[in-house]
Amino acid sequence: MPSLLLAFPVHAATTTPAVLDTDADGLVDTLEVKFGTDPLVKDTDGDGFDDWKEIMSGWSPTSTLSIALPKLIHINLKKQILEEQVLGIVVKSYKVSSGKASTPTPKGKFAVVNKYPKAWSRMAGLWMPYWMAINNRGYGFHELPIWPSGYREGANHLGIPVSHGCVRLGIGPAKQLYEWSPVGTPILID
């Protein structure tokens, strides 16, 4: 099996019924059922990797064979929500800020074209951390932008379409998405 991305933190077990993680592998029991993993065993297939780490890295947690699971980034513009999906199952979701009515975020099917940890926007004159392009027309995902003065814009805008067409994520979620999404990851924006 290709090496797994181990940059994803394992979340502590909790006793709240909605987020119960009986085996403390980071994968809540409701997702264990959806993925067909054993909620009582951290490593269902016994290959040395916890179920959550395998799923987030895009590998099957139920087989010792190297079976890749499809990843998808789905953005619901109406709800201003971005979802990380593995095998069509939502594993994480984040509030975003997409394009305003006069500069809308394009709808359709895309893929991650390129990635830069800190991109410069000549048009806007600001930095866009964790940049991921979705096409060749300047649209992409990035963390809340940073002006040359150091001012970070938009934390209070998450959940409201106010950008110039890009999809903005908060501090933390943008890095998570950047690390989770290799170039070529499919994107659906509707």
Summary of the structure (lengths in Angstrom):
residues: 190
radius of gyration: 17.6
end to end distance: 34.0
largest distance: 52.4
contacts: 577
relative contact order: 0.17
helix: 15%
strand: 31%
